[in-house]
Amino acid sequence: MALPESSLSIVCSAIAQFVRDGLNAAANNISVRIGAPADVPESGEEHKLNLFFYRLEPGGFDSAAHPGDPWRLRLFCMISAFAIDDDAVPAGENDLRILGEVLRVFREAPLLGGMNVNGEQVMLQVVFNPVTDEQINQIWSTQGDTTYRPSVIYEMALAAIVPSRSRLEPPLVGALGAQARGSHGARYARFSGTFSFPGVPFTVVEVENPQWTPAMCWIHQGECAHTLAFDAQGPEFSAFTPRIWLAGDPGEEVQLHWEVWDRQGWREAGVPVAATPFSTAIDPENVPPAVPGTFPLEISLPVSLPPGQNGAQGLLYAKRTFSPVAGGPSMTVRSNPLLISLYRIS
């Protein structure tokens, strides 16, 4: 009975498949495998390319990560060619032909994306890692009597170790406030001070940059905002219609995504909605006049306050997907988030 897949094995298998596709391995009689060089069969009528993931290191960006969050790792992989004589071409030259193609493949596509690891989207950056004769000899010295074969080493970061049970993300802070109380016994009394919401800065989206990122703000009562809060039973919310100012390239569509929060944590809501930016900048001091059907953009609100709960939130953002390199893997960028909070006073 086969062992179940792990986050690590899924990532490494995806890397091996990427190499197979890049080398057109099936058509070129190349077997791409994962394991220690000492385990590569010496006999056979096919070329072999071995991926040896010999070292794992912490990513270095999330040293205080919660056990319920994905843990990011750096992978170090030694790739070795075990070629055979083929059509009067000696094995040694075939080793170099295979490794040369590996170098080309990773040079042309140093970002490996599109990997779904137990629900977590993973993108790896592949970096050539030159090593000294001493370092590579240390690796091969662990492989018993196996004869050294031409090898290259890459660092691949960052892989994700996904927990079996993710922690529930808490609600987000939409506003700040301070209040001084006269006694220690009043520390649990309802907050009655003044809230301060974050301001919306003047923002220009550099659409000339192929990697431009959308920007958004709420349009509420003729003003710009990044966060809104409503009493779910109040008249202001009953008359509320979500409207946004979306900035970016007016000639390109982006996708609007909603996430909602309640006691079950954050989750995606509904299906993405295609939208076209209105302008290339957001100027909160000069909100354009309303143009029905064009500005501001009206959207549906999937957030509601469940019975028996006193709070819920919705998070709206725009995603844009593009390919940094023609023919290469796609990359997704995300706009600033817009937050809406609902609460029940009584």
KAVENWO-V732507 format. One record per backbone hydrogen bond with DSSP energy under -0.5 kcal/mol. CO is the residue of the C=O (numbers start at 0). NH is the residue of the N-H. E is the energy in kcal/mol with one decimal. If there is no record, write none. Layout:
co=CO nh=NH e=E
co=CO nh=NH e=E
This chain:
co=5 nh=9 e=-2.2
co=6 nh=10 e=-1.8
co=7 nh=11 e=-2.4
co=8 nh=12 e=-2.3
co=9 nh=13 e=-1.9
co=10 nh=14 e=-2.0
co=11 nh=15 e=-2.2
co=12 nh=16 e=-2.2
co=13 nh=17 e=-2.1
co=14 nh=18 e=-2.1
co=15 nh=19 e=-2.4
co=16 nh=20 e=-2.5
co=17 nh=21 e=-2.4
co=18 nh=22 e=-2.2
co=19 nh=23 e=-0.7
co=19 nh=24 e=-2.3
co=20 nh=23 e=-0.7
co=23 nh=27 e=-1.5
co=24 nh=29 e=-2.6
co=25 nh=28 e=-0.9
co=28 nh=46 e=-2.3
co=29 nh=31 e=-0.6
co=30 nh=32 e=-0.6
co=30 nh=48 e=-2.8
co=32 nh=50 e=-2.5
co=35 nh=38 e=-1.8
co=36 nh=39 e=-1.7
co=46 nh=30 e=-3.1
co=47 nh=81 e=-3.5
co=48 nh=32 e=-2.5
co=49 nh=51 e=-0.6
co=49 nh=79 e=-2.3
co=50 nh=34 e=-2.2
co=50 nh=52 e=-0.7
co=51 nh=53 e=-1.4
co=51 nh=77 e=-2.7
co=54 nh=75 e=-2.2
co=56 nh=73 e=-3.3
co=61 nh=64 e=-1.7
co=65 nh=68 e=-2.5
co=67 nh=166 e=-1.2
co=69 nh=71 e=-0.5
co=70 nh=160 e=-2.9
co=71 nh=58 e=-2.5
co=72 nh=157 e=-0.6
co=72 nh=158 e=-2.8
co=73 nh=56 e=-2.2
co=74 nh=76 e=-0.5
co=74 nh=155 e=-3.2
co=75 nh=53 e=-1.1
co=75 nh=54 e=-1.2
co=76 nh=78 e=-0.6
co=76 nh=153 e=-2.4
co=77 nh=51 e=-2.7
co=77 nh=79 e=-0.6
co=78 nh=151 e=-2.0
co=79 nh=49 e=-3.0
co=81 nh=47 e=-1.6
co=85 nh=88 e=-1.9
co=87 nh=89 e=-0.6
co=88 nh=85 e=-2.6
co=89 nh=93 e=-2.0
co=90 nh=94 e=-2.4
co=91 nh=95 e=-1.4
co=92 nh=96 e=-2.1
co=93 nh=97 e=-2.4
co=94 nh=98 e=-2.7
co=95 nh=99 e=-2.4
co=96 nh=100 e=-1.4
co=97 nh=101 e=-2.0
co=98 nh=102 e=-2.5
co=99 nh=103 e=-1.9
co=100 nh=104 e=-2.9
co=101 nh=105 e=-2.2
co=102 nh=106 e=-1.7
co=103 nh=107 e=-2.6
co=104 nh=108 e=-1.7
co=109 nh=111 e=-0.5
co=109 nh=125 e=-3.1
co=110 nh=112 e=-0.7
co=111 nh=123 e=-2.9
co=113 nh=115 e=-0.6
co=114 nh=116 e=-0.7
co=114 nh=121 e=-2.9
co=115 nh=117 e=-0.8
co=116 nh=119 e=-1.7
co=118 nh=120 e=-0.5
co=119 nh=116 e=-3.2
co=121 nh=114 e=-1.4
co=123 nh=111 e=-3.1
co=123 nh=125 e=-0.5
co=124 nh=126 e=-0.6
co=124 nh=156 e=-2.2
co=126 nh=154 e=-3.0
co=127 nh=129 e=-0.6
co=131 nh=135 e=-2.3
co=132 nh=136 e=-2.0
co=133 nh=137 e=-1.8
co=134 nh=138 e=-1.4
co=135 nh=139 e=-2.2
co=136 nh=140 e=-2.0
co=138 nh=141 e=-1.3
co=139 nh=142 e=-1.9
co=142 nh=145 e=-1.7
co=149 nh=80 e=-1.7
co=151 nh=78 e=-3.4
co=152 nh=128 e=-2.8
co=153 nh=76 e=-2.7
co=154 nh=126 e=-2.9
co=155 nh=74 e=-3.0
co=156 nh=124 e=-4.1
co=158 nh=72 e=-2.6
co=159 nh=161 e=-0.7
co=160 nh=70 e=-2.2
co=166 nh=168 e=-0.5
co=171 nh=173 e=-0.6
co=173 nh=197 e=-0.5
co=175 nh=195 e=-2.7
co=177 nh=193 e=-0.6
co=182 nh=185 e=-1.1
co=183 nh=186 e=-1.5
co=185 nh=188 e=-1.6
co=193 nh=177 e=-0.6
co=195 nh=175 e=-2.2
co=197 nh=225 e=-0.6
co=198 nh=200 e=-0.6
co=202 nh=281 e=-2.9
co=203 nh=205 e=-0.6
co=204 nh=206 e=-1.9
co=205 nh=208 e=-1.7
co=207 nh=209 e=-0.5
co=208 nh=211 e=-1.9
co=214 nh=246 e=-3.2
co=216 nh=244 e=-2.8
co=217 nh=219 e=-0.5
co=217 nh=224 e=-1.4
co=219 nh=222 e=-1.5
co=222 nh=219 e=-2.6
co=224 nh=217 e=-3.6
co=225 nh=338 e=-2.4
co=227 nh=340 e=-2.6
co=229 nh=231 e=-0.7
co=229 nh=342 e=-2.0
co=230 nh=233 e=-2.4
co=233 nh=237 e=-1.6
co=234 nh=238 e=-1.4
co=236 nh=239 e=-1.6
co=241 nh=298 e=-1.9
co=242 nh=218 e=-2.4
co=243 nh=245 e=-0.6
co=243 nh=296 e=-2.4
co=244 nh=216 e=-1.2
co=244 nh=246 e=-0.5
co=245 nh=277 e=-3.1
co=245 nh=278 e=-1.0
co=246 nh=214 e=-1.8
co=247 nh=249 e=-0.7
co=248 nh=251 e=-2.1
co=248 nh=276 e=-0.5
co=251 nh=276 e=-0.8
co=253 nh=274 e=-2.6
co=254 nh=318 e=-3.0
co=255 nh=272 e=-1.9
co=256 nh=316 e=-1.9
co=257 nh=268 e=-2.3
co=258 nh=314 e=-3.3
co=259 nh=266 e=-1.8
co=260 nh=312 e=-1.6
co=261 nh=264 e=-2.3
co=264 nh=261 e=-1.2
co=266 nh=259 e=-2.7
co=268 nh=257 e=-0.6
co=272 nh=255 e=-3.3
co=274 nh=253 e=-2.9
co=278 nh=247 e=-3.1
co=279 nh=204 e=-3.2
co=281 nh=202 e=-2.5
co=281 nh=283 e=-0.6
co=282 nh=285 e=-2.0
co=290 nh=293 e=-2.8
co=290 nh=294 e=-2.6
co=294 nh=290 e=-3.5
co=295 nh=297 e=-0.5
co=296 nh=243 e=-2.2
co=299 nh=301 e=-0.6
co=303 nh=305 e=-0.8
co=305 nh=308 e=-1.9
co=309 nh=343 e=-1.6
co=311 nh=341 e=-3.2
co=312 nh=260 e=-2.8
co=313 nh=339 e=-2.3
co=314 nh=258 e=-2.3
co=315 nh=337 e=-2.6
co=316 nh=256 e=-3.0
co=317 nh=334 e=-2.8
co=318 nh=254 e=-2.6
co=319 nh=332 e=-2.6
co=321 nh=323 e=-0.6
co=321 nh=330 e=-3.7
co=324 nh=327 e=-3.1
co=328 nh=323 e=-0.5
co=330 nh=321 e=-2.7
co=332 nh=319 e=-2.4
co=337 nh=315 e=-2.7
co=338 nh=227 e=-1.9
co=339 nh=313 e=-2.4
co=340 nh=229 e=-2.4
co=341 nh=311 e=-2.0
co=342 nh=231 e=-2.8
